[in-house]
Amino acid sequence: MVPEQIRWKERIGYGSGDLASCLYWNTFSLFLLIFYTNAFGISPAAAGTMLLVTRIVDTCFDPLMGMVGDRTRSRWGRFRPWLLWMSVPFAVAGVLVFCTPNFSPGGKLVYAYITYGLVMIVYSAINIPYGALLGVITPDPAERTKLSSCRFIGAFAGNLIVQGTLLYLMAGFGSGNWAFSNVASLEHLKQGGQLSAPEADIMRHGFPLAIGVYAVLAAALFLFAFVSTKERVPTEAKHRASVREDVGDVLRNRPWLVLSGANVLFLIWVSMRGAATAFYFKYYVGNTQLMASWLVFGTIATLLGVASTATLVRWLGGRRSAYIWLQLINAVVCGALVLASPSDYVLIYVTQIVGSFFNGPLNPLIWAMYADTADYGEWRFGRNSTGLIFSAGTFSQKTGWAVGGAVAGWMLAYFGFNADLPMQSAATLKGIVWMMSLLPAVASVITALVLMFYNLDKGTQRRIEAELKERRAAAAAADAH
């Protein structure tokens, strides 16, 4: 039986879920720490500790949410109903994070712990099932690649929306000045500088309303994802594994272990390079205004790369082979940035555009391959744990981001960075350049080497797909009798 072809409406609907997620994720990544310190009045150290603690708690919650999703039974399926149930709590929790009640300093910190912890839990409660949905929309590997590509087109589109509109919405709601013509203050805010009292008031009044716009849009997008998608891969319900069996299956799933290790390494260097970008433009290039256009060109190139994922997979001989080759290409392009002088704008922009294009397919590929590891687990152990597989994938993703951010700080300290100096030493500048070029290049090569141990090639995937199809058909026939 030929797998049911997925229509474009469903692909777009699935992709809209990650667009919704990234309206929050990108906002938190770019502006939350500045908001806490400059608008809410929490000290940087306390805010940093709060972010670390809540992220650790949230990361531990992810596998639990995956197991809950696997055990969910409803007329809408296992994972789709969570998009319906959590869309409104997701919207409300996001707005609460950016409210600024007039509490004492200790009260403000407690409020931040509660609201940010809440939004992270709700984020996981909707995103873990959303990610796992990829594994049950279709069993067809080619269709999964297309769906995963649509997902990350939505993700990067969400990033562009935040990058292009959030500061203007915040300023417009906060002051009525929708043009936000005070470029100096805008640049000051991007760099994390302290704002004057009137500007801090603008942030306090403007951010909750701006996030409210995103919240309504995010809830609508998740509801669209709910109504436009369908779960087609049946679940074997005769034996429901215990939590111990679920965890044991994941830890014995070799392809998942390899993939998760590669994903952690990949996100460590992505996070480290991202954290070094502002330092690179401020201290090495000496022009922070170029950073915005450099990022936008990179995001556009990434979107084009994501859209080309299926074509590149065909050209490069399958998902595993494509992922390895793309990491190696990225290593060459990223490493070439070490040759750029501060005024060599052509090389700085060309490496960003070319590298971003070939980097774009890596995220869709990794999540499509997670769906394959879920099939492998069902084929190998006789139990379906799609939700746990994807939640564990999210766990490795968050681990990579957390470690990468920490590594960036450690490397800056190792290279002698001093924030009090307007100009850094030659050794520090060399280190910052390495963080943007040679170190990520080496990490890309190591990531490619790790994935060589991933043992799900095209032939194995076809065999697993065929055998699972026979098992599911037999189970359905037995249930019918």
C-alpha positions in Angstrom: 0.0 0.0 0.0 1.4 3.4 -1.0 1.5 5.9 1.9 -1.1 8.6 1.7 0.4 11.7 0.1 0.4 14.8 2.3 -1.3 17.8 0.8 0.3 21.2 1.0 -2.3 22.5 3.3 -1.2 20.0 5.9 2.4 20.7 5.4 1.8 24.4 5.9 -0.4 23.7 8.9 2.4 21.6 10.4 5.0 24.3 9.7 2.8 26.9 11.4 3.3 25.3 14.7 7.0 26.1 14.8 6.3 29.6 13.5 4.1 30.0 16.7 6.8 28.5 18.9 9.6 30.8 17.6 7.6 33.9 18.2 8.3 33.2 21.9 11.6 31.4 21.6 13.3 34.1 19.6 11.8 36.8 21.8 13.1 35.1 24.9 16.6 34.5 23.4 17.1 38.1 22.2 15.3 40.3 24.7 14.3 38.5 28.0 17.5 39.1 29.9 17.5 42.8 28.9 13.8 43.1 29.9 14.5 41.6 33.3 17.5 43.8 34.1 16.5 47.1 32.4 12.7 47.2 32.8 11.8 44.9 35.7 14.8 45.8 37.9 16.2 42.3 38.6 20.0 42.1 39.0 21.8 40.4 36.1 23.2 37.7 38.4 19.8 36.9 39.9 18.2 36.9 36.4 20.9 34.6 35.0 20.6 32.2 37.9 16.8 32.2 37.5 17.1 31.4 33.7 19.5 28.6 34.4 17.4 27.0 37.2 14.1 27.2 35.3 15.7 25.8 32.2 17.1 22.8 34.1 13.7 22.1 35.6 12.1 22.4 32.2 14.6 20.1 30.6 13.8 17.4 33.2 10.1 17.9 32.4 10.6 17.1 28.7 10.9 13.3 28.9 7.9 13.2 31.3 5.8 15.1 28.7 6.9 12.7 26.0 5.7 9.7 28.0 2.4 11.5 28.7 2.0 12.1 25.0 2.6 8.4 24.2 -0.1 7.5 26.7 -2.7 10.0 25.6 -5.8 8.6 23.9 -8.4 10.8 22.4 -10.6 11.0 19.3 -8.0 13.4 17.8 -5.1 11.1 18.4 -2.1 11.1 20.8 -0.3 14.3 20.1 -2.7 16.6 18.1 -5.0 17.3 21.1 -2.2 19.0 23.0 -2.1 21.7 20.3 -5.8 22.4 21.1 -5.5 22.1 24.9 -2.4 24.1 25.4 -2.8 26.9 22.8 -4.6 29.3 25.1 -2.4 28.6 28.2 0.6 29.1 26.0 -0.6 32.5 24.9 -1.5 33.6 28.4 1.7 32.4 30.1 3.8 34.3 27.5 2.1 37.6 28.3 2.5 37.1 32.1 6.3 36.8 31.7 6.4 40.4 30.5 4.1 42.0 33.0 5.8 44.1 35.7 3.9 44.2 39.0 5.2 46.7 41.5 6.6 44.2 44.0 9.7 44.3 46.2 13.0 43.2 44.7 12.5 39.7 46.2 8.9 39.6 45.1 9.9 40.5 41.6 12.4 37.6 41.5 9.8 35.2 42.8 7.3 36.4 40.2 10.0 35.9 37.5 10.7 32.3 38.7 7.0 31.5 38.7 6.0 33.1 35.4 9.1 32.0 33.4 8.9 28.5 34.9 5.3 28.3 33.9 5.8 29.4 30.3 8.6 26.9 29.9 6.5 24.1 31.2 3.6 25.1 28.9 6.0 25.5 26.1 7.2 21.9 26.5 3.6 20.7 27.0 2.7 22.0 23.5 6.0 21.6 21.7 6.9 18.0 22.7 3.6 16.7 21.2 4.0 19.0 18.3 7.4 17.6 17.5 6.2 14.0 18.0 3.4 14.7 15.6 5.9 14.4 12.7 6.3 10.7 13.5 2.6 9.9 13.2 1.4 12.1 10.4 3.0 9.7 7.9 5.3 6.7 7.9 6.9 7.8 4.6 10.5 9.1 5.0 10.3 11.4 2.0 7.1 13.0 3.3 8.7 13.4 6.7 11.6 15.3 5.2 9.2 17.7 3.5 7.1 18.1 6.6 10.3 18.8 8.7 11.4 21.3 6.0 8.1 23.1 6.3 8.5 23.1 10.1 11.8 25.0 9.9 10.6 27.3 7.3 8.0 28.3 9.8 10.6 28.5 12.5 12.9 30.9 10.6 9.9 32.9 9.4 9.0 33.4 13.1 12.6 34.6 13.8 12.3 37.1 11.0 9.0 38.4 12.4 10.5 38.9 15.8 13.7 40.5 14.5 11.7 42.8 12.2 8.8 43.9 14.4 9.2 43.4 18.1 11.2 46.6 18.9 8.8 48.7 16.9 5.7 47.1 18.5 7.2 47.6 21.9 8.0 51.3 21.2 4.7 51.9 19.5 2.6 50.5 22.4 4.9 52.0 25.0 5.1 55.5 23.7 2.9 55.9 20.7 5.9 56.5 18.5 5.5 53.7 16.0 8.5 54.8 13.9 10.9 54.3 16.8 13.2 56.9 15.2 15.6 57.0 18.2 18.2 54.8 16.5 20.8 55.4 19.2 18.4 54.1 21.8 17.6 51.1 19.6 21.2 50.3 19.1 21.8 50.8 22.8 19.0 48.4 23.7 20.3 45.7 21.3 23.7 45.9 23.0 22.1 45.4 26.4 22.9 48.9 27.7 21.1 50.6 30.6 18.2 52.8 29.5 17.0 56.0 30.9 13.8 56.0 33.1 11.5 57.1 30.3 12.8 54.4 28.0 12.5 51.8 30.7 8.9 52.9 31.1 8.4 52.4 27.4 9.7 48.8 27.8 7.4 48.1 30.8 4.3 49.3 29.0 5.2 48.2 25.5 6.5 44.7 25.9 3.4 43.1 27.4 1.2 44.5 24.6 3.7 43.6 21.9 3.9 40.0 23.3 0.1 40.0 23.5 0.0 40.4 19.7 2.4 37.5 19.3 0.4 35.5 21.8 -2.8 35.8 19.9 -1.0 35.0 16.6 0.7 32.0 18.2 -2.5 30.5 19.6 -4.2 30.9 16.2 -1.3 29.2 14.5 -1.3 26.3 16.9 -5.1 25.9 16.4 -4.5 25.9 12.6 -1.9 23.2 13.0 -4.4 21.2 15.0 -7.2 21.4 12.5 -5.1 20.9 9.4 -3.1 17.9 10.4 -4.0 14.2 10.9 -2.5 11.3 12.7 -2.2 8.3 10.3 0.3 6.0 11.9 -1.6 3.6 14.2 -0.5 2.8 17.7 -0.2 -0.8 19.0 -2.3 -0.7 22.2 -2.2 -4.3 23.4 0.9 -3.8 25.5 1.5 -0.5 27.2 5.1 -0.3 28.3 6.1 0.8 31.8 8.2 4.0 32.3 11.2 1.8 32.9 10.6 -0.1 29.7 10.2 3.2 27.8 13.4 4.6 29.1 15.3 1.3 28.6 14.1 1.2 24.9 15.5 4.7 24.3 18.8 4.0 25.9 19.2 0.8 23.8 18.2 2.7 20.6 21.6 3.1 19.0 20.5 5.4 16.1 18.8 7.7 18.7 21.9 7.8 20.9 24.2 8.7 17.9 21.7 11.3 16.7 21.3 12.9 20.1 25.1 13.1 20.5 25.5 14.7 17.1 22.7 17.2 17.9 24.3 18.2 21.2 27.6 18.9 19.4 25.9 20.7 16.5 24.0 23.0 18.9 27.0 23.7 21.1 28.9 25.2 18.2 25.8 27.0 16.8 25.2 28.5 20.3 28.8 29.4 20.8 29.1 31.1 17.5 25.8 33.0 18.0 27.0 34.3 21.4 30.3 35.4 19.8 28.6 37.3 17.0 28.0 40.6 18.8 31.6 40.6 20.2 32.9 39.9 16.6 31.2 42.9 15.1 31.7 45.2 18.1 35.4 44.6 18.8 36.8 43.0 15.6 34.9 44.5 12.7 34.2 47.7 14.7 30.8 48.2 13.3 27.8 46.9 15.2 25.3 48.2 12.7 26.4 45.7 10.1 25.3 42.9 12.5 21.6 43.4 11.8 21.9 43.1 8.0 24.4 40.2 8.4 21.9 38.3 10.5 19.0 39.0 8.1 21.0 37.9 5.1 21.8 34.7 7.0 18.2 34.0 8.0 17.0 34.5 4.4 19.8 32.1 3.1 18.8 29.6 5.9 15.2 29.7 4.7 16.3 29.0 1.1 18.4 26.1 2.4 15.5 24.7 4.4 13.3 24.9 1.3 16.0 22.9 -0.6 16.3 20.1 1.9 14.5 17.4 -0.1 16.5 18.2 -3.2 19.8 18.1 -1.3 18.9 14.8 0.3 18.3 13.3 -3.2 21.5 14.7 -4.6 23.6 13.6 -1.6 22.3 10.1 -1.3 19.9 10.1 1.7 19.4 11.9 5.0 22.5 10.4 6.8 24.8 11.1 3.9 23.4 14.6 3.4 23.8 15.5 7.0 27.4 14.4 7.0 28.3 16.3 3.8 26.5 19.4 4.9 28.4 19.5 8.1 31.7 19.1 6.2 30.7 21.9 3.8 29.8 24.1 6.7 33.2 23.4 8.3 35.0 24.6 5.2 32.8 27.8 4.7 32.8 28.6 8.4 36.6 28.1 8.7 37.2 30.4 5.8 36.0 33.4 7.9 39.3 33.3 9.7 40.9 34.8 6.6 38.6 37.9 6.7 40.2 41.2 7.8 37.9 43.6 9.7 37.2 45.5 6.5 36.8 42.4 4.3 33.0 42.8 4.2 32.7 40.6 1.0 34.2 37.6 2.7 32.3 38.2 5.9 29.0 38.3 4.1 29.7 35.6 1.6 30.7 33.1 4.3 27.5 34.0 6.2 25.2 33.6 3.2 26.8 30.4 1.8 27.2 28.8 5.3 23.6 29.7 6.3 22.3 28.1 3.1 24.1 24.8 3.8 23.3 25.0 7.5 19.6 25.4 6.8 18.8 21.7 6.1 20.5 20.4 9.2 17.6 21.1 11.6 14.9 19.6 9.3 17.1 16.5 8.7 17.8 15.9 12.4 14.1 16.0 13.3 13.1 13.8 10.3 15.8 11.3 11.5 14.3 11.4 15.0 11.1 10.1 13.4 13.1 7.3 11.8 14.7 6.4 15.2 11.1 6.1 16.7 10.3 3.7 13.9 13.5 1.8 14.6 12.5 1.5 18.3 9.1 0.2 17.5 10.6 -2.3 15.0 13.4 -3.4 17.3 11.6 -3.6 20.6 7.9 -3.9 19.6 6.8 -0.8 21.4 6.0 2.7 20.1 7.5 5.6 22.1 7.4 8.4 19.6 6.6 11.1 22.2 9.5 10.0 24.4 11.9 9.8 21.4 11.1 13.4 20.4 11.1 14.7 23.9 14.5 13.2 24.4 15.5 14.9 21.2 14.4 18.2 22.6 16.3 17.4 25.8 19.5 17.1 23.7 18.7 20.3 21.9 18.3 22.3 25.1 21.4 20.7 26.5 23.4 21.8 23.5 22.1 25.4 23.8 22.9 25.5 27.5 26.4 24.1 27.1 27.1 26.2 24.1 26.2 29.4 25.9 28.4 28.4 28.9 31.3 27.4 26.5 31.1 30.9 24.9 31.6 32.6 28.3 34.4 30.3 29.2 36.2 30.9 25.9 35.9 34.6 26.2 37.4 34.4 29.7 40.2 32.1 28.4 41.0 34.6 25.6 41.2 37.4 28.1 38.1 39.4 27.3 37.6 42.5 29.5 34.2 44.3 29.2 35.7 47.4 30.8 38.1 47.9 27.9 36.8 49.7 24.7 39.5 47.9 22.7 40.5 44.3 23.3 44.0 42.9 23.1 45.3 41.2 19.9 45.1 37.8 21.6 41.4 38.4 22.6 40.5 39.5 19.1 42.2 36.5 17.7 40.2 34.3 20.1 36.9 36.0 19.1 37.7 35.3 15.4 38.4 31.7 16.2 35.0 31.4 18.0 33.4 32.5 14.8 35.5 30.4 12.4 38.0 27.7 13.3 36.3 26.4 16.5 32.9 25.9 14.9 34.6 24.3 11.9 36.3 21.7 14.1 33.1 21.0 15.9 31.3 20.5 12.5 33.9 17.9 11.5 33.5 16.1 14.8 29.7 16.2 14.4 30.0 14.6 11.0 32.3 11.9 12.3 29.8 11.1 15.1 27.0 10.7 12.6 29.0 8.1 10.6 28.0 5.7 13.4 24.3 6.3 12.6 23.2 2.9 11.1 19.9 3.8 9.5 20.7 4.1 5.8 18.1 4.2 3.0 18.0 0.4 2.6 17.4 -0.2 6.3 14.7 2.5 6.5 12.8 0.8 3.6 13.0 -2.6 5.3 11.8 -1.1 8.7 9.0 0.7 6.9 7.8 -2.4 5.1 7.9 -4.6 8.2 6.1 -2.1 10.4 3.4 -1.7 7.7 2.9 -5.5 7.8 2.7 -5.6 11.6 0.3 -2.7 11.8 -1.9 -4.2 9.1 -1.9 -7.5 10.9 -2.8 -5.8 14.2 -5.6 -3.9 12.6 -7.0 -7.1 11.1 -6.8 -8.9 14.4 -8.6 -6.0 16.2 -11.3 -6.1 13.5 -12.0 -9.7 14.3 
